[in-house]
Amino acid sequence: MQAARKFRIAAASAGAGLAMAAGLLLSAPALAGSPKSSQPAANPYVKPPPSKKAPIAPAPAWDVAGHWTWKAKCSTGAWHGGWNIVPTSPYRFTGNYTGTNIADVGIIVNGRVRGNTMTLLHKFTDIFGKAHDDRVAGALYRTAGGLRVTGTSGDETFSCTFIAKK
């Protein structure tokens, strides 16, 4: 009698387990997106893909080293030019503007990469002999085409918005 009772308990437990498993299998398509559903259910454990302009991980200065081109819309007009950046330590750099026009002259000092922000001080003398300390700051991000910085620059006499590409 004892053996028969154990058998009935085991059979009942197995039947309940099968019923639970069958219920899960029947409901699984609803969890994964059934053919009736136009979109699969979002998985809360999977990160969405980054956007095209996703910030990059903190970049060392040698990532930003090299030749860049830039375009700016300023209170004094539209300008363009280039930077040549040289790292001086893991997150600092110097360099120069490439000299393609009157707005593309001077040196880069105190360049720094902090997280997803790139800053530099553009020191130059204008055509009237006035020295300027143009503070440049922008958001650093990576695209399929390479690194980009978008931001602002200026001093007490002018202001700009710019984009630079490496």
C-alpha positions in Angstrom: 0.0 0.0 0.0 2.9 2.3 0.9 4.4 1.7 -2.6 1.1 2.4 -4.4 0.7 5.7 -2.5 4.3 6.8 -3.4 3.5 6.0 -7.0 0.3 8.1 -7.0 2.1 11.1 -5.4 5.0 10.8 -7.9 2.6 10.5 -10.9 0.6 13.5 -9.6 3.7 15.6 -9.2 4.9 14.6 -12.7 1.5 15.4 -14.2 1.6 18.9 -12.5 5.1 19.4 -13.8 4.1 18.5 -17.3 1.1 20.7 -17.1 3.3 23.6 -16.0 5.8 22.9 -18.7 3.0 22.7 -21.3 1.7 26.0 -20.1 5.1 27.6 -20.4 5.5 26.2 -23.9 2.1 27.4 -24.9 2.8 30.9 -23.5 6.4 31.1 -24.8 5.4 32.5 -28.3 3.6 35.3 -26.5 6.8 36.1 -24.6 9.0 36.0 -27.6 6.6 37.8 -30.0 3.9 35.6 -31.5 3.1 35.6 -35.2 0.0 37.7 -34.4 2.3 40.3 -32.8 3.9 42.8 -35.2 7.0 43.2 -32.9 8.8 40.9 -30.5 8.6 41.8 -26.9 11.6 43.8 -25.7 14.1 41.9 -23.6 14.9 44.1 -20.5 18.3 42.4 -20.2 19.7 43.5 -23.5 21.1 47.0 -24.0 19.8 48.9 -27.0 22.3 49.5 -29.8 24.2 52.8 -29.5 23.0 55.7 -31.6 25.1 57.0 -34.4 26.3 59.8 -32.3 26.8 57.8 -29.1 29.5 59.3 -26.8 32.7 57.3 -26.8 34.4 55.9 -23.8 36.9 58.4 -22.3 39.5 58.9 -25.0 43.1 59.2 -24.3 44.9 62.1 -26.0 46.6 59.8 -28.5 43.1 59.0 -29.9 42.6 62.7 -30.7 46.1 63.1 -32.0 46.6 63.9 -35.6 45.1 66.1 -38.3 41.5 67.5 -37.9 39.4 69.7 -40.1 36.9 72.2 -38.7 34.1 74.5 -39.8 32.6 77.3 -37.6 29.8 79.7 -37.8 30.8 82.8 -35.8 29.5 86.2 -34.9 32.3 87.4 -37.2 31.5 85.2 -40.2 31.8 81.5 -41.3 35.3 80.0 -41.1 37.1 76.7 -41.7 40.5 75.3 -41.1 42.5 72.5 -39.5 44.2 71.4 -36.3 47.4 69.4 -35.9 47.2 67.8 -32.4 50.1 66.2 -30.5 49.6 64.4 -27.2 51.7 65.5 -24.2 50.3 63.0 -21.6 47.5 60.5 -21.5 44.7 63.0 -21.4 46.4 66.3 -22.5 47.6 67.7 -25.8 49.0 70.7 -27.7 49.2 71.6 -31.3 48.6 74.3 -33.9 46.1 75.6 -36.4 47.1 74.8 -40.0 47.2 78.4 -41.4 44.8 78.0 -44.4 43.2 81.5 -43.8 43.2 84.4 -41.3 41.0 82.5 -38.8 43.1 79.4 -39.0 46.2 80.6 -37.3 47.7 80.2 -33.8 48.6 77.5 -31.4 46.7 75.0 -29.2 47.7 75.0 -25.5 46.2 73.3 -22.5 44.2 70.8 -24.6 42.4 68.2 -22.6 40.2 65.2 -23.0 37.9 64.6 -20.0 35.4 61.8 -20.5 33.4 62.7 -23.6 34.5 66.4 -23.6 37.4 67.9 -25.4 38.7 71.4 -24.5 41.6 73.5 -25.7 42.8 77.1 -25.6 43.4 78.6 -29.0 46.0 81.4 -28.7 46.3 83.7 -31.7 46.9 87.3 -32.8 44.4 88.8 -35.2 45.2 90.9 -38.3 45.0 94.1 -36.1 47.7 92.8 -33.7 45.3 92.0 -30.9 46.1 88.8 -28.9 43.1 86.4 -28.3 42.6 83.4 -26.0 39.8 81.5 -27.7 38.3 78.9 -25.4 37.1 75.9 -27.4 35.0 73.1 -25.8 32.9 70.4 -27.4 31.3 66.9 -27.1 33.6 64.2 -28.4 31.9 61.2 -30.2 32.7 58.5 -32.7 30.9 57.9 -36.0 31.6 55.4 -38.8 33.7 58.1 -40.4 35.9 58.7 -37.3 36.0 61.1 -34.4 33.9 64.2 -34.2 33.7 67.2 -31.9 30.8 69.7 -31.8 30.7 72.6 -29.5 31.4 76.3 -29.0 34.3 78.7 -29.0 35.0 82.3 -28.5 36.4 85.1 -26.3 35.1 88.6 -25.3 35.0 89.7 -28.9 33.4 86.8 -30.8 31.5 83.5 -30.3 31.2 80.5 -32.6 29.6 77.1 -32.9 31.7 74.5 -34.7 32.2 70.9 -35.8 35.5 69.2 -36.2 36.3 65.9 -37.8 39.3 63.6 -37.7 
